[in-house]
Amino acid sequence: MVMTDKKEIKETLMKKLLERQSEARSIRKIVGLILLCVVILIGGTAVGGYFYVKSALKPVDPDDSKPVNVEVPIGSGVSTIADLLADKGIVKNATVFKYYVKFNNESGFQAGSYGLTPSMTMDEIIKSLKTGRVIRDAEFTITVPEGLQLDEIAGLIGEKSPYSKQEVEKKLEDKKWIEQLKKEYPNLITKDVSNKKIKRPLEGYLYPATYSFYEKKPSLESILKEMINQTNEVLAQYEPAMKEKKMSPHELLTFASLVEKEATEKADRGKISSVFYNRIEEDMPLQTDPTVLYSLGKHKARTTYKDLEVDSPYNTYKNKGLPPGPISNAGVSSIEAALEPEETDFYYFLASSNGTVYYSETLDEHNEKKEKYITNKKD
């Protein structure tokens, strides 16, 4: 009887073991099938996504060359422009266009009324938006040359726009608006502009370029932000170089403004920049006359010995290092010179009346050239 029970128990256990093995095989098959389905799904999604993006990058309709009016408002970002283009049927997908622009590091889009067609490629659309090829004339245009100071730029805006110079200057000093700009441009406009030693918070932040406006009376803020936005876009291209130099945007704009104000058409900005770097390295004051004139709030061809005595943090004859902030706006050539100076042993330079700049390694050599080219005016 006991033997029979043991035999039955053994058969029962064996039966259960076989059932479990069969169940395990079934589970493995199901899991394998599920995994296969997931792989196929992921692969199919990836392949489908690839062909979708590839299709979205192509013109909406290669045969449709009929212009569509696309209005790009002042201050529009890439996302806004992408949505506009998609809504007007100029691009197939707004998101694809936005990431295409970012991937290719494109910038400098201008506001305006554009005649774009569904047959245009992505690159043609981008080029058109950057060059400002519009289908109607601008209401007014403001050209800001390199090397201008805020009061001069305010005067230009006052001449060309519906706003007076006084209104422009008041807005440029508006602390509440400047705080708003800090939030909108956190990488560009920082606490540096609020330094108590700063004479004008936004000095140097209005980029020299030509700006076209397509409304009869755009807001004053939008006019100024066009110029600030351009500075932001230009400096974004030099972020790696700034990190390497350990320079903040404010320091770069300040340094570049000195180069801009000292340079003439015949000047090599790289050499002028090297003089400033060499003097800073030797703990010498920069002694650049434009900072003195900025301290005085004057526009003069020459500084006097009396001018050099002005008590101001901007006076680089009395204070070592860079002044508290920019003394003018600066163009790309001066920005690049500030980041990549030439390697020289010069510590002095002077410009003759015909614009030629002479460089010297020693003070004696500098004084000799000053006597020859400036005092005696033998150009």
Solvent accessible surface area in square Angstrom, and as a share of the most:
residue,aa,sasa,rsa
1,M,186,0.83
2,V,97,0.56
3,M,147,0.65
4,T,72,0.42
5,D,61,0.31
6,K,124,0.53
7,K,132,0.56
8,E,96,0.43
9,I,103,0.52
10,K,139,0.59
11,E,98,0.44
12,T,64,0.37
13,L,112,0.56
14,M,99,0.44
15,K,129,0.55
16,K,103,0.44
17,L,89,0.44
18,L,101,0.50
19,E,95,0.42
20,R,169,0.62
21,Q,79,0.35
22,S,51,0.33
23,E,104,0.47
24,A,38,0.29
25,R,122,0.45
26,S,53,0.34
27,I,92,0.46
28,R,153,0.56
29,K,151,0.64
30,I,100,0.51
31,V,71,0.41
32,G,36,0.34
33,L,109,0.54
34,I,96,0.49
35,L,105,0.52
36,L,99,0.49
37,C,70,0.42
38,V,66,0.38
39,V,98,0.56
40,I,108,0.55
41,L,125,0.62
42,I,111,0.56
43,G,32,0.31
44,G,43,0.41
45,T,89,0.52
46,A,64,0.50
47,V,83,0.47
48,G,39,0.38
49,G,32,0.31
50,Y,130,0.49
51,F,118,0.49
52,Y,128,0.49
53,V,68,0.39
54,K,92,0.39
55,S,49,0.32
56,A,3,0.03
57,L,61,0.30
58,K,113,0.48
59,P,29,0.18
60,V,54,0.31
61,D,55,0.29
62,P,94,0.59
63,D,132,0.68
64,D,50,0.26
65,S,80,0.52
66,K,153,0.65
67,P,88,0.56
68,V,41,0.24
69,N,71,0.37
70,V,0,0.00
71,E,76,0.34
72,V,7,0.04
73,P,73,0.46
74,I,31,0.16
75,G,67,0.64
76,S,29,0.19
77,G,40,0.38
78,V,38,0.22
79,S,57,0.37
80,T,64,0.37
81,I,2,0.01
82,A,1,0.01
83,D,76,0.40
84,L,45,0.22
85,L,0,0.00
86,A,33,0.26
87,D,120,0.62
88,K,94,0.40
89,G,29,0.27
90,I,1,0.01
91,V,8,0.05
92,K,89,0.38
93,N,35,0.18
94,A,23,0.17
95,T,74,0.43
96,V,19,0.11
97,F,0,0.00
98,K,46,0.19
99,Y,129,0.49
100,Y,52,0.20
101,V,1,0.00
102,K,120,0.51
103,F,179,0.75
104,N,62,0.32
105,N,119,0.61
106,E,48,0.21
107,S,39,0.25
108,G,20,0.19
109,F,37,0.15
110,Q,68,0.30
111,A,9,0.07
112,G,3,0.03
113,S,1,0.01
114,Y,0,0.00
115,G,21,0.20
116,L,0,0.00
117,T,18,0.10
118,P,12,0.08
119,S,26,0.17
120,M,19,0.08
121,T,56,0.33
122,M,12,0.05
123,D,86,0.45
124,E,87,0.39
125,I,1,0.01
126,I,5,0.03
127,K,136,0.57
128,S,1,0.01
129,L,0,0.00
130,K,75,0.32
131,T,86,0.50
132,G,16,0.16
133,R,148,0.54
134,V,42,0.24
135,I,96,0.49
136,R,92,0.34
137,D,126,0.65
138,A,34,0.26
139,E,81,0.36
140,F,27,0.11
141,T,54,0.31
142,I,0,0.00
143,T,74,0.43
144,V,2,0.01
145,P,66,0.41
146,E,89,0.40
147,G,11,0.11
148,L,34,0.17
149,Q,12,0.06
150,L,4,0.02
151,D,33,0.17
152,E,57,0.26
153,I,2,0.01
154,A,0,0.00
155,G,16,0.16
156,L,41,0.20
157,I,0,0.00
158,G,22,0.21
159,E,132,0.59
160,K,107,0.46
161,S,15,0.09
162,P,62,0.39
163,Y,29,0.11
164,S,48,0.31
165,K,74,0.31
166,Q,126,0.56
167,E,84,0.38
168,V,0,0.00
169,E,60,0.27
170,K,159,0.67
171,K,39,0.17
172,L,3,0.02
173,E,82,0.37
174,D,48,0.25
175,K,166,0.70
176,K,171,0.73
177,W,6,0.02
178,I,6,0.03
179,E,85,0.38
180,Q,80,0.36
181,L,0,0.00
182,K,35,0.15
183,K,166,0.71
184,E,75,0.34
185,Y,22,0.08
186,P,86,0.54
187,N,113,0.58
188,L,2,0.01
189,I,2,0.01
190,T,41,0.24
191,K,164,0.69
192,D,49,0.25
193,V,2,0.01
194,S,62,0.40
195,N,69,0.35
196,K,204,0.86
197,K,127,0.54
198,I,21,0.11
199,K,77,0.33
200,R,53,0.19
201,P,26,0.17
202,L,0,0.00
203,E,3,0.01
204,G,5,0.05
205,Y,0,0.00
206,L,0,0.00
207,Y,22,0.08
208,P,13,0.08
209,A,31,0.24
210,T,78,0.45
211,Y,13,0.05
212,S,31,0.20
213,F,0,0.00
214,Y,23,0.09
215,E,88,0.40
216,K,159,0.67
217,K,129,0.55
218,P,3,0.02
219,S,63,0.41
220,L,19,0.09
221,E,58,0.26
222,S,24,0.16
223,I,0,0.00
224,L,0,0.00
225,K,51,0.22
226,E,34,0.15
227,M,0,0.00
228,I,0,0.00
229,N,54,0.27
230,Q,51,0.23
231,T,2,0.01
232,N,44,0.22
233,E,41,0.19
234,V,10,0.05
235,L,5,0.02
236,A,51,0.40
237,Q,104,0.46
238,Y,35,0.13
239,E,75,0.34
240,P,98,0.61
241,A,28,0.22
242,M,11,0.05
243,K,157,0.66
244,E,148,0.66
245,K,77,0.33
246,K,182,0.77
247,M,27,0.12
248,S,37,0.24
249,P,27,0.17
250,H,13,0.06
251,E,72,0.32
252,L,0,0.00
253,L,5,0.02
254,T,2,0.01
255,F,5,0.02
256,A,0,0.00
257,S,0,0.00
258,L,0,0.00
259,V,0,0.00
260,E,14,0.06
261,K,65,0.28
262,E,34,0.15
263,A,17,0.13
264,T,39,0.23
265,E,181,0.81
266,K,127,0.54
267,A,14,0.11
268,D,57,0.30
269,R,55,0.20
270,G,11,0.11
271,K,57,0.24
272,I,0,0.00
273,S,0,0.00
274,S,2,0.01
275,V,2,0.01
276,F,1,0.00
277,Y,54,0.21
278,N,24,0.12
279,R,9,0.03
280,I,69,0.35
281,E,142,0.64
282,E,97,0.44
283,D,91,0.47
284,M,48,0.21
285,P,33,0.21
286,L,5,0.02
287,Q,73,0.33
288,T,2,0.01
289,D,50,0.26
290,P,17,0.11
291,T,0,0.00
292,V,0,0.00
293,L,23,0.12
294,Y,3,0.01
295,S,20,0.13
296,L,55,0.27
297,G,48,0.47
298,K,100,0.43
299,H,105,0.47
300,K,78,0.33
301,A,104,0.80
302,R,138,0.50
303,T,31,0.18
304,T,71,0.41
305,Y,175,0.66
306,K,173,0.73
307,D,14,0.07
308,L,32,0.16
309,E,113,0.50
310,V,31,0.18
311,D,135,0.70
312,S,17,0.11
313,P,54,0.34
314,Y,5,0.02
315,N,0,0.00
316,T,1,0.00
317,Y,61,0.23
318,K,106,0.45
319,N,56,0.29
320,K,118,0.50
321,G,25,0.24
322,L,57,0.28
323,P,7,0.05
324,P,26,0.17
325,G,0,0.00
326,P,3,0.02
327,I,0,0.00
328,S,1,0.00
329,N,1,0.01
330,A,4,0.03
331,G,1,0.01
332,V,56,0.32
333,S,53,0.34
334,S,0,0.00
335,I,0,0.00
336,E,77,0.35
337,A,7,0.06
338,A,0,0.00
339,L,5,0.03
340,E,134,0.60
341,P,33,0.21
342,E,71,0.32
343,E,177,0.79
344,T,29,0.17
345,D,97,0.50
346,F,45,0.19
347,Y,53,0.20
348,Y,34,0.13
349,F,32,0.13
350,L,19,0.09
351,A,29,0.23
352,S,7,0.04
353,S,89,0.57
354,N,70,0.36
355,G,14,0.13
356,T,40,0.23
357,V,17,0.10
358,Y,47,0.18
359,Y,26,0.10
360,S,1,0.01
361,E,87,0.39
362,T,73,0.42
363,L,94,0.47
364,D,104,0.54
365,E,58,0.26
366,H,31,0.14
367,N,70,0.36
368,E,118,0.53
369,K,47,0.20
370,K,85,0.36
371,E,90,0.40
372,K,104,0.44
373,Y,35,0.13
374,I,36,0.18
375,T,86,0.50
376,N,73,0.38
377,K,155,0.66
378,K,132,0.56
379,D,83,0.43
